[in-house]
Amino acid sequence: MTDSQRILTPADIHEAGLADWAAQDATLVARFATGDFATGLELVNRIGASAEDANHHPDLTLTYPEVAVTLTSHDVGGVTSRDIDLAQLISGHAADLGVDAASGE
Ligand SMILES: C[C@H](O)[C@H](O)[C@H]1CNC2=NC(N)=NC(=O)C2=N1
């Protein structure tokens, strides 16, 4: 098993310090308050480019006010360093667009 296939512990995930993200069962989840569909589509496109580069793909939900993202490593059934790395890239794309994490339910 390679390091990128090791399922991370809750402590590992906490240590990664992912401000926008929450660990939920065997996934990482985040919602970004894009505010309109065009901004959401731009964020989705940037996420898609990073996912293709990494060959690691999130689940995305694009709605008018926000983009919801779920990350997990399907091949091992849990959160790995691949998810942490992509989560950091996704948070960077949101920051580049001036988009904050969504708050509340
Ligand atoms: C064959 C290809 O490398 C695999 O299907 C990749 C593609 N993207 C992936 N994305 C995610 N989230 N998990 C995977 O296990 C995965 N595997």
The ligand as a MOL file (V3000), in Angstrom:
LIG
                    3D

  0  0  0     0  0            999 V3000
M  V30 BEGIN CTAB
M  V30 COUNTS 17 18 0 0 0
M  V30 BEGIN ATOM
M  V30 1 C -8.5290 4.6490 -13.2120 0
M  V30 2 C -8.4190 5.9570 -12.4500 0
M  V30 3 O -7.0760 6.1880 -12.0500 0
M  V30 4 C -9.2410 5.8680 -11.1620 0
M  V30 5 O -10.5750 5.5260 -11.4570 0
M  V30 6 C -9.1970 7.1860 -10.3800 0
M  V30 7 C -9.9950 8.3140 -11.0190 0
M  V30 8 N -10.4320 9.3240 -10.0580 0
M  V30 9 C -10.6340 9.0020 -8.7500 0
M  V30 10 N -11.2240 9.8730 -7.9100 0
M  V30 11 C -11.4840 9.5350 -6.6400 0
M  V30 12 N -12.0970 10.4260 -5.8130 0
M  V30 13 N -11.1570 8.3390 -6.1610 0
M  V30 14 C -10.5470 7.3880 -6.9000 0
M  V30 15 O -10.2730 6.2890 -6.4190 0
M  V30 16 C -10.2390 7.7130 -8.2650 0
M  V30 17 N -9.6320 6.8420 -9.0650 0
M  V30 END ATOM
M  V30 BEGIN BOND
M  V30 1 1 1 2
M  V30 2 1 2 3
M  V30 3 1 2 4
M  V30 4 1 4 5
M  V30 5 1 4 6
M  V30 6 1 6 7
M  V30 7 1 6 17
M  V30 8 1 7 8
M  V30 9 1 8 9
M  V30 10 2 9 10
M  V30 11 1 9 16
M  V30 12 1 10 11
M  V30 13 1 11 12
M  V30 14 2 11 13
M  V30 15 1 13 14
M  V30 16 2 14 15
M  V30 17 1 14 16
M  V30 18 2 16 17
M  V30 END BOND
M  V30 END CTAB
M  END
